[in-house]
């Protein structure tokens, strides 16, 4: 058994269950046969090469969950066929046309809890013509790569705020463990109008304001024993943000002026700004309170737009109102 670390450092792979099937030779006999150029010696060396192809492909499959079978087969063939290494690759390689690579989930190993199994089998059908061996002879080797999975947890710590009567969507996220994940609501309640599916998608249109708390369970696909994790989450449904001040009083040159702009809904604190036009000369807008104040220094009408931004998470709401203030 060998242990390896993949490049990102999060998974550990190891091998188990490596075996040669339909192939057993004794080294001293092989050396004698090799001296005579026997096909039996060729079978021995190809067998060692087939075993290496299975081993390397199994490690690759474990370190690269979800890798396509074609990529895993390419690794096996590289270490088994004419592109491999060593004497067996340069002189006694398995002809590519006689090579078969299969990839399948391995039978769960009760001693390998917390690991995902991937079994790779490499088979070479040697076209031998010799009195000592039937034609063709089949040499097979299989190896199982196992990748250690991290402890499953719910990565979603806060969900987006919802707006009353507006479409809502959020995705629950898990970390570590083995995908795919299955989600279940354990307790509590989602906001009226929202629902959660087994993929962790929360969707719908909320029909009532308030903060709603609920518990979720996530189950992963770790073999042979699935992991689970729970978390308590909440969603706050807010009223749409709106500016309630519809008009502002006119002002008089040289006379102190103060007029608040008010808003409702959304989440406080609010931030206020002039987003078009200009205030009358001498007046300013307080970004924190929405109060327009000062002492006008000119005359005539001024038209401007006031925009309020709230603290809705993660996307703040905004609302705007156009005003005209005349200074006489």
N, C-alpha and C positions, 0 to 999 in steps of 0.2 A: 504494500500500500504506500502510495506517495501522496504528499500534500503540496498544494500549490496555492498561490495567491494571484487573483486577477489584477488587472492594471489599476482599477479604481479602489482596490483595497477593501471593498465591502463584502466580497464573497470569498469563501474558501472552498476549493474543490479537492476531491480525493478519488481514488479508484477502489473499486471492490469487484469481486466476482470475475476476475479475468481468468479465462481458461482456453485451452486448445481442444478442439473437438475432432475426432477421427484422425489424430496425429500424435504419435509417441515414438521417439527414437532415442537411442542411447548414444551419447557423444562419441565414445571410442569407436563404435561401429561406424558412425557417420564419417569420422575422419578417415577410416580405411576406405569407405565407399567413395569419399571425395577424391582420394588419391587415384581411384580408378575411373573418375568422371561419371559416377553412377547417377541416374535420375533420382534415386532415393536420397542421395546427398543434396541434390537440388531441392527436393521436397523439404528437407530439413531447414535449409536456409530460407526458403520462401516462407516456411512456417513462422520463423522468427520475425520475418518482415511483416507478415500478416498480423501477428500479435501486436507489433509496434503501431501499425496503422489503426487497429482497434483502440489501443490505449490512447493515442494522441487525439483521435476523433472524439472519444468519450470525454476527455478533459475539455476539449473545445466546446462540445455540446453543453457541458455543465457550466462552463464559464460564460457562455453566451445564450442565456435562456431565450427561446423563441427563434433561434437562428434557423434559417431554412434548411431543409434536408440536403439540398444541393451543396450548400457551403460545408456542412458536416462531412458529406461524402467526399468533397474535394480534399479535405484535410486527411481523411483516411487513405485516399488514393495517392496523395503526395507522399505518404509515409509507407506505402505498400507497393506501388507500381514503379515504373522506371525512373520516376523523379525522386525516389527516396534516397536513403543514405546507406553507406556500408556495402560490403561485398554482395549481400543479397540483392541490393538495388542495382548495382552496376553489372553484375554477371548473371544472377539467378532470379531476376525479378519476375513477378507474376504478370503475364501479358494483360494489358488493360481490357481486352475483350473477354477475359476470363475472370474478371474481378467483379464481385457483387458486394455492395455496402447497404446495410439496412439500419434504420434508426427507429427506436420505439421506446416508450416509457418503460422503465424497468419495474420488475416486481418489487413492491415496497419492502424495505428492510427494516424490521422492527427495531434493530439496534442503531438505526440512523435517523432517529427522530429529529426533525428540524432540517432535513436535507430533501432536496428534489432529486429524483433519479432519472438518468438518461442512459439507455443501453445502446451501444453501437456494436454491430456484428460485421466483420469483414470475412468474406469467403473467397477463396481462389480455387478454381477448377483447373488443375494442371493437366495439360494434354501429354501425359507421359506414356511412353511405349517401352516397357521393360518387363522381363519375366518376374521381377520381384514385386511389382505393383500393378493393380488393375488400371485400366485406362478409361476415363480419366480418374485421378485421385482428387478428393475434395479436402482442402485444408481450411479450417475455420477458426477464428478467434473472436472472442467477445469481451468487452470491458464495460463497466458501468461507471460513469462519472457522477459524482454527487456534489451539489453546491449547497453550502450552508446558507440559510436565509436568516435575516435579522428578525428581531422581535417585532411582531406586528403592532402597530399603534394607529390611532386616528389622528391624522395630521391636521384636519380641519379644527381650528380652535375658535374661530368666529365666522359667522355667516353674514352675508350682506343684508342690510336693512331692506325691507320691502315697502312699497308705496301703495296705499289703499287704492283698490280698483285698477291697478296697473300690473301687467304681466310680469311674472317673477320667475327666475331660474337660478339655481345654485347647484354645484357639484360637490358632494362629499369626497374627501381625499384620504387615502390610507398610505402609510409609509412602511417600508420593509415588508416582511412576509413574502408571499408569492401570489402574484396576480393570476387569474382574475379574482376580484373580491365580490362578496355578496353582502348586501346591507339589509338590516331589519330594524324597524322602530320598536323599541322595548317598552317605553312608557312615555307619559306626558302627551302633549298634543302639538301638532303643527298649527299655524294660523289657519282659520277657516278659509277654504278655497285652495289650499296648497296640499300636495301629496308627494310622497317619496316612493321611488321604485327600487327594485333590488340592485340596480346599478349605482344607487346613491344619488340619483338625479332628483332634485326637489323643484317642482314646477307648479304653475297654476296662477290664479289671480286672487290675491287676498281680499276678503270682504269685511274685515273688522280690524280696527287698530288695536295696538297693545303689544306686549312682549310675551312670547310663547316659548316655553322650555320643554325639551324632550330628550330622551336617551336613545342612542343608537348602538347597534351591535354590528361589527364587521367581521366576516369570516373569510379567511384566505384559502389558497389551494395548496398549501404545503403538504407534501406526501412523506410519510404515510398518515400523519396526524395533522389535521388543519388547525391553525391558530385562530384565536378570536381576540377582539379588543372592544372596549366600550367607551363611550364618552357622552357627556351631557352638553347639549348645544342649545342655542336660543336664536330666535328670529324676532326682530322688532318691526312691526308694521306701523308706518308713519302716515300722517295726513300729507297730501300734496302741499308744497310750499307755495304761499301766495302773499302778495303785498296788499294790505287792506286799506291803505291810505290812497284815496282816489284823486285828491287835489291838494294843492298847497296854497296858503294865503299869499297875497301880494305884499310887497314891501315898500318902504319909504326911504329915500336917500337920507343918510345920516342918522337913521333911527335903528336901534338894535333889533335884530330879527332872529327868531328861533322857531323852527317847525320840525316835529318828529315825523319820520316815515316808519310805519309799523308793518309787521308781517306776522302770519300765523302758519302753523304746520311745520313739516320738516323737523330738523333737530337743531337745537341751539348748541353753541353760540352761532349768531349770524354775522356775516361780513358784508358791508355795504360799499358800493362804488358807483361813480358816475361813468357810464359806459358809452354815452354819446352826448353831443352838445356840451354846453358849459353853464355853470351856475352864474347868477348875477355877480358882477364884480364886488368883492368884499365878503362873499359868503363861502363857506366850506361845508363839506359833508363829513361827519364823524364816522369812520369806517366801523367802529365797534358798536355804536348806538343807533346809527341811522338818523341822527339829528342834524338838520341843516341850520347853521347859525352864522352870526357875524353882523356887520354893519354895511349895508349896501352903499356903494360909492358912485354909482352911475344911475341912469334912467333907462326905461324901455323894457320890453319883454325878453325873457331868456327861456329857451326850450331845451330840455335835457332829459336823459333817461337814467333812472336809478335802478340798479340791479342788486338784489340780495342773494347771497350764497349761504347755504346752511351747512350742517356738519353730518349729513347722512353718510353712512359707511356702506360700501367704499366709494360710491360716486355721489358727491354732493348735488343737491338740487339747486336750481336757480329760478328766480322770478324777476320780472322787470316791469317798470311802470314809467310812462312818459308824462312829464309835467311841464307846465308853463308858469313862470312867476314874473309878474310885471312890477317894476320899480318906478314909483312916481316921485 
